[in-house]
Amino acid sequence: NQLVVDSLDFPTLARTGLHSDEELLRTETITGRPTAEITSIARPQESSHAGFLALDEDIVSVLRADNDLVARLGLTHPDCARPLFHVFNVIRTIRRDSERGNVGGILYNGRWVFLDFLGAKGWQRSIFDDEILGYWRIWMTRDPDPEEITLLSERYPDLSEEDRDETMGTLTRIHTGEMVPFYITRYGFYEGHTSYRADPIAIASVFGLRSLAEIESAFEGGLPEVLTEHFTGGNAGE
Protein backbone atom coordinates (compact mmCIF):
# COMPACT_ATOMS: atom_id res chain seq x y z
CA ASN A 1 0.00 0.00 0.00
CA GLN A 2 1.70 3.14 -1.23
CA LEU A 3 -0.35 5.55 0.90
CA VAL A 4 0.11 4.05 4.38
CA VAL A 5 1.56 6.37 7.03
CA ASP A 6 2.64 5.26 10.50
CA SER A 7 0.00 7.41 12.17
CA LEU A 8 0.32 5.60 15.49
CA ASP A 9 3.94 6.68 16.00
CA PHE A 10 3.79 9.88 13.94
CA PRO A 11 0.33 11.48 14.02
CA THR A 12 1.60 14.85 12.78
CA LEU A 13 3.27 13.20 9.79
CA ALA A 14 -0.01 11.48 8.93
CA ARG A 15 -1.94 14.72 9.28
CA THR A 16 0.42 17.21 7.59
CA GLY A 17 3.00 15.27 5.57
CA LEU A 18 5.81 16.51 7.83
CA HIS A 19 7.05 15.40 11.24
CA SER A 20 6.73 17.34 14.46
CA ASP A 21 10.27 17.70 15.79
CA GLU A 22 8.89 17.50 19.32
CA GLU A 23 7.29 14.13 18.52
CA LEU A 24 10.56 12.87 17.03
CA LEU A 25 12.52 13.92 20.10
CA ARG A 26 10.15 11.83 22.24
CA THR A 27 10.32 8.80 19.94
CA GLU A 28 11.70 5.69 21.63
CA THR A 29 10.06 3.02 19.48
CA ILE A 30 8.87 2.83 15.87
CA THR A 31 6.36 0.09 14.98
CA GLY A 32 7.04 -1.27 18.47
CA ARG A 33 10.75 -1.77 17.79
CA PRO A 34 13.13 0.29 19.98
CA THR A 35 14.95 3.02 18.09
CA ALA A 36 18.28 1.76 19.47
CA GLU A 37 17.57 -1.65 17.95
CA ILE A 38 16.58 -0.08 14.61
CA THR A 39 19.80 1.93 14.58
CA SER A 40 21.85 -1.17 15.35
CA ILE A 41 20.40 -3.35 12.58
CA ALA A 42 20.53 -0.43 10.13
CA ARG A 43 24.33 -0.19 10.38
CA PRO A 44 26.45 -1.35 7.41
CA GLN A 45 27.18 -5.09 7.41
CA GLU A 46 24.20 -5.81 9.70
CA SER A 47 20.81 -6.40 8.04
CA SER A 48 22.34 -5.41 4.69
CA HIS A 49 25.83 -4.98 3.28
CA ALA A 50 25.44 -1.27 2.48
CA GLY A 51 23.35 -0.52 5.55
CA PHE A 52 20.53 1.97 5.96
CA LEU A 53 22.50 4.42 8.13
CA ALA A 54 26.11 5.53 8.24
CA LEU A 55 28.10 4.34 11.23
CA ASP A 56 27.87 7.72 12.97
CA GLU A 57 24.14 8.20 12.37
CA ASP A 58 21.09 7.08 14.34
CA ILE A 59 17.52 6.69 13.17
CA VAL A 60 15.99 9.63 15.06
CA SER A 61 18.74 12.07 14.03
CA VAL A 62 18.29 11.09 10.39
CA LEU A 63 14.50 11.45 10.57
CA ARG A 64 14.86 14.90 12.15
CA ALA A 65 17.49 16.16 9.73
CA ASP A 66 15.69 15.02 6.59
CA ASN A 67 12.42 16.42 7.89
CA ASP A 68 14.20 19.76 8.22
CA LEU A 69 15.58 19.53 4.66
CA VAL A 70 12.15 18.77 3.21
CA ALA A 71 10.50 21.60 5.17
CA ARG A 72 13.15 24.09 4.02
CA LEU A 73 12.43 23.09 0.43
CA GLY A 74 8.75 23.88 1.00
CA LEU A 75 7.79 20.26 0.30
CA THR A 76 6.25 17.37 2.24
CA HIS A 77 7.33 13.75 2.47
CA PRO A 78 4.47 12.58 0.20
CA ASP A 79 5.66 15.17 -2.38
CA CYS A 80 9.08 13.51 -2.36
CA ALA A 81 7.77 9.94 -2.41
CA ARG A 82 5.42 10.50 -5.34
CA PRO A 83 7.99 10.56 -8.20
CA LEU A 84 9.80 7.54 -6.75
CA PHE A 85 6.54 5.61 -6.64
CA HIS A 86 5.92 6.71 -10.23
CA VAL A 87 9.26 5.17 -11.23
CA PHE A 88 8.57 1.99 -9.26
CA ASN A 89 5.14 1.61 -10.86
CA VAL A 90 6.71 2.07 -14.30
CA ILE A 91 9.19 -0.70 -13.46
CA ARG A 92 6.39 -3.00 -12.32
CA THR A 93 4.48 -2.37 -15.55
CA ILE A 94 7.52 -2.94 -17.73
CA ARG A 95 8.42 -6.17 -15.99
CA ARG A 96 4.88 -7.42 -16.38
CA ASP A 97 4.52 -6.52 -20.06
CA SER A 98 8.01 -6.92 -21.51
CA GLU A 99 10.92 -9.33 -21.30
CA ARG A 100 13.30 -6.51 -22.24
CA GLY A 101 13.15 -5.04 -18.73
CA ASN A 102 14.58 -1.53 -18.89
CA VAL A 103 13.37 1.61 -20.64
CA GLY A 104 15.29 4.73 -21.57
CA GLY A 105 13.48 6.92 -19.08
CA ILE A 106 10.44 9.03 -18.36
CA LEU A 107 9.45 12.66 -18.85
CA TYR A 108 8.61 14.16 -15.45
CA ASN A 109 7.80 17.85 -14.89
CA GLY A 110 9.35 18.63 -18.25
CA ARG A 111 12.63 16.85 -17.40
CA TRP A 112 13.86 13.68 -19.06
CA VAL A 113 14.86 11.29 -16.28
CA PHE A 114 16.92 8.30 -17.36
CA LEU A 115 16.08 5.01 -15.65
CA ASP A 116 17.93 1.77 -15.12
CA PHE A 117 17.13 -1.02 -12.71
CA LEU A 118 18.35 -4.43 -11.73
CA GLY A 119 16.75 -7.17 -9.65
CA ALA A 120 18.57 -8.71 -6.72
CA LYS A 121 19.14 -12.41 -6.04
CA GLY A 122 17.02 -12.28 -2.91
CA TRP A 123 14.80 -10.02 -0.83
CA GLN A 124 16.04 -7.29 1.51
CA ARG A 125 14.06 -7.22 4.75
CA SER A 126 12.98 -3.99 6.39
CA ILE A 127 14.71 -2.53 9.45
CA PHE A 128 11.27 -1.69 10.83
CA ASP A 129 8.77 -4.24 12.05
CA ASP A 130 6.72 -4.06 8.85
CA GLU A 131 6.05 -5.96 5.63
CA ILE A 132 8.22 -3.80 3.34
CA LEU A 133 10.71 -5.78 1.25
CA GLY A 134 13.35 -4.71 -1.27
CA TYR A 135 14.26 -6.40 -4.56
CA TRP A 136 15.29 -3.71 -7.05
CA ARG A 137 18.34 -1.51 -7.46
CA ILE A 138 17.15 1.63 -9.25
CA TRP A 139 19.18 4.40 -10.90
CA MET A 140 17.51 7.72 -11.82
CA THR A 141 19.59 10.42 -13.52
CA ARG A 142 19.18 13.56 -15.55
CA ASP A 143 21.57 15.78 -17.46
CA PRO A 144 22.45 19.10 -15.79
CA ASP A 145 21.46 22.28 -17.59
CA PRO A 146 24.26 24.68 -18.62
CA GLU A 147 22.59 27.36 -16.49
CA GLU A 148 22.87 25.11 -13.44
CA ILE A 149 26.58 24.57 -14.00
CA THR A 150 27.03 28.33 -14.28
CA LEU A 151 24.98 28.92 -11.11
CA LEU A 152 27.14 26.55 -9.06
CA SER A 153 30.31 28.16 -10.40
CA GLU A 154 29.06 31.64 -9.52
CA ARG A 155 27.68 30.77 -6.07
CA TYR A 156 30.63 28.59 -5.05
CA PRO A 157 33.74 30.04 -6.72
CA ASP A 158 36.02 28.59 -4.03
CA LEU A 159 34.99 25.02 -4.79
CA SER A 160 37.39 23.00 -6.91
CA GLU A 161 36.14 21.77 -10.26
CA GLU A 162 36.13 18.25 -8.85
CA ASP A 163 33.98 19.29 -5.87
CA ARG A 164 31.56 21.19 -8.12
CA ASP A 165 31.23 18.12 -10.32
CA GLU A 166 30.58 15.99 -7.24
CA THR A 167 27.91 18.41 -6.03
CA MET A 168 26.23 18.46 -9.42
CA GLY A 169 26.39 14.67 -9.55
CA THR A 170 24.63 14.41 -6.20
CA LEU A 171 21.93 16.78 -7.48
CA THR A 172 21.32 14.86 -10.70
CA ARG A 173 21.74 11.18 -9.74
CA ILE A 174 19.84 8.90 -7.38
CA HIS A 175 20.65 5.26 -6.67
CA THR A 176 18.18 3.57 -4.35
CA GLY A 177 15.63 0.78 -4.10
CA GLU A 178 11.85 0.50 -4.03
CA MET A 179 11.79 0.27 -0.23
CA VAL A 180 12.64 3.96 0.04
CA PRO A 181 9.41 5.54 -1.29
CA PHE A 182 7.48 3.33 1.14
CA TYR A 183 9.84 4.41 3.93
CA ILE A 184 9.44 8.08 2.97
CA THR A 185 5.65 7.94 3.01
CA ARG A 186 5.35 5.80 6.11
CA TYR A 187 8.15 7.21 8.27
CA GLY A 188 9.79 10.18 6.49
CA PHE A 189 12.95 8.04 6.07
CA TYR A 190 15.23 8.51 3.04
CA GLU A 191 18.07 6.37 4.48
CA GLY A 192 21.17 7.92 5.96
CA HIS A 193 24.38 8.58 4.09
CA THR A 194 24.72 5.21 2.41
CA SER A 195 24.96 4.19 -1.24
CA TYR A 196 21.16 3.73 -1.31
CA ARG A 197 20.23 7.15 0.07
CA ALA A 198 17.52 9.03 -1.88
CA ASP A 199 18.40 12.54 -0.76
CA PRO A 200 15.27 14.76 -0.72
CA ILE A 201 17.30 17.57 -2.31
CA ALA A 202 18.29 15.24 -5.13
CA ILE A 203 14.66 14.12 -5.54
CA ALA A 204 13.57 17.76 -5.83
CA SER A 205 16.31 18.43 -8.38
CA VAL A 206 16.04 15.29 -10.52
CA PHE A 207 12.26 15.41 -10.81
CA GLY A 208 11.86 19.16 -11.16
CA LEU A 209 10.05 19.74 -7.87
CA ARG A 210 12.33 22.72 -7.31
CA SER A 211 14.78 24.56 -9.56
CA LEU A 212 18.45 24.56 -8.61
CA ALA A 213 18.19 28.29 -7.91
CA GLU A 214 15.33 27.63 -5.46
CA ILE A 215 17.25 24.78 -3.84
CA GLU A 216 20.42 26.83 -3.45
CA SER A 217 18.46 29.73 -1.99
CA ALA A 218 16.84 27.43 0.58
CA PHE A 219 20.24 26.53 1.99
CA GLU A 220 21.85 29.98 1.89
CA GLY A 221 25.15 29.16 0.27
CA GLY A 222 25.72 25.91 2.16
CA LEU A 223 24.46 23.42 -0.40
CA PRO A 224 27.66 21.31 -0.82
CA GLU A 225 27.90 20.80 2.94
CA VAL A 226 24.18 20.03 3.30
CA LEU A 227 24.50 17.31 0.66
CA THR A 228 27.44 15.57 2.33
CA GLU A 229 27.30 16.11 6.11
CA HIS A 230 26.20 13.07 8.10
CA PHE A 231 23.17 13.42 10.35
CA THR A 232 24.53 12.94 13.83
CA GLY A 233 22.78 14.13 16.97
CA GLY A 234 24.57 17.47 16.81
CA ASN A 235 23.10 18.66 13.51
CA ALA A 236 19.75 16.90 13.31
CA GLY A 237 16.86 19.29 13.00
CA GLU A 238 19.06 22.31 13.66
ChimeraX attribute file (.defattr): number of C-alpha atoms within 10 A of each C-alpha:
attribute: neighborCount
match mode: 1-to-1
recipient: residues
	/A:1	7
	/A:2	13
	/A:3	11
	/A:4	12
	/A:5	22
	/A:6	17
	/A:7	13
	/A:8	11
	/A:9	18
	/A:10	21
	/A:11	16
	/A:12	16
	/A:13	24
	/A:14	20
	/A:15	11
	/A:16	12
	/A:17	23
	/A:18	22
	/A:19	24
	/A:20	15
	/A:21	18
	/A:22	9
	/A:23	14
	/A:24	17
	/A:25	12
	/A:26	9
	/A:27	14
	/A:28	13
	/A:29	15
	/A:30	18
	/A:31	13
	/A:32	10
	/A:33	13
	/A:34	14
	/A:35	17
	/A:36	14
	/A:37	13
	/A:38	21
	/A:39	19
	/A:40	19
	/A:41	18
	/A:42	27
	/A:43	23
	/A:44	16
	/A:45	11
	/A:46	12
	/A:47	16
	/A:48	15
	/A:49	10
	/A:50	15
	/A:51	23
	/A:52	31
	/A:53	27
	/A:54	22
	/A:55	17
	/A:56	12
	/A:57	20
	/A:58	23
	/A:59	24
	/A:60	26
	/A:61	21
	/A:62	26
	/A:63	23
	/A:64	25
	/A:65	22
	/A:66	24
	/A:67	27
	/A:68	18
	/A:69	20
	/A:70	20
	/A:71	16
	/A:72	15
	/A:73	19
	/A:74	14
	/A:75	18
	/A:76	22
	/A:77	26
	/A:78	23
	/A:79	18
	/A:80	25
	/A:81	24
	/A:82	18
	/A:83	20
	/A:84	24
	/A:85	19
	/A:86	14
	/A:87	21
	/A:88	19
	/A:89	13
	/A:90	17
	/A:91	21
	/A:92	12
	/A:93	12
	/A:94	15
	/A:95	13
	/A:96	10
	/A:97	10
	/A:98	9
	/A:99	8
	/A:100	8
	/A:101	16
	/A:102	15
	/A:103	13
	/A:104	9
	/A:105	16
	/A:106	16
	/A:107	10
	/A:108	15
	/A:109	12
	/A:110	9
	/A:111	14
	/A:112	17
	/A:113	22
	/A:114	17
	/A:115	19
	/A:116	16
	/A:117	18
	/A:118	13
	/A:119	13
	/A:120	11
	/A:121	8
	/A:122	10
	/A:123	12
	/A:124	16
	/A:125	16
	/A:126	19
	/A:127	20
	/A:128	21
	/A:129	12
	/A:130	9
	/A:131	7
	/A:132	17
	/A:133	17
	/A:134	16
	/A:135	16
	/A:136	20
	/A:137	16
	/A:138	20
	/A:139	18
	/A:140	21
	/A:141	21
	/A:142	19
	/A:143	14
	/A:144	16
	/A:145	10
	/A:146	8
	/A:147	11
	/A:148	14
	/A:149	14
	/A:150	11
	/A:151	15
	/A:152	21
	/A:153	15
	/A:154	10
	/A:155	15
	/A:156	16
	/A:157	11
	/A:158	10
	/A:159	14
	/A:160	11
	/A:161	11
	/A:162	9
	/A:163	13
	/A:164	18
	/A:165	14
	/A:166	13
	/A:167	18
	/A:168	20
	/A:169	16
	/A:170	22
	/A:171	24
	/A:172	21
	/A:173	22
	/A:174	23
	/A:175	18
	/A:176	23
	/A:177	23
	/A:178	20
	/A:179	22
	/A:180	24
	/A:181	27
	/A:182	24
	/A:183	22
	/A:184	25
	/A:185	27
	/A:186	23
	/A:187	26
	/A:188	29
	/A:189	26
	/A:190	28
	/A:191	25
	/A:192	29
	/A:193	22
	/A:194	18
	/A:195	15
	/A:196	21
	/A:197	20
	/A:198	26
	/A:199	25
	/A:200	26
	/A:201	25
	/A:202	25
	/A:203	24
	/A:204	22
	/A:205	23
	/A:206	29
	/A:207	23
	/A:208	17
	/A:209	21
	/A:210	18
	/A:211	14
	/A:212	24
	/A:213	13
	/A:214	13
	/A:215	21
	/A:216	19
	/A:217	14
	/A:218	16
	/A:219	15
	/A:220	9
	/A:221	14
	/A:222	13
	/A:223	18
	/A:224	20
	/A:225	11
	/A:226	13
	/A:227	16
	/A:228	11
	/A:229	10
	/A:230	22
	/A:231	25
	/A:232	19
	/A:233	17
	/A:234	9
	/A:235	13
	/A:236	21
	/A:237	20
	/A:238	8
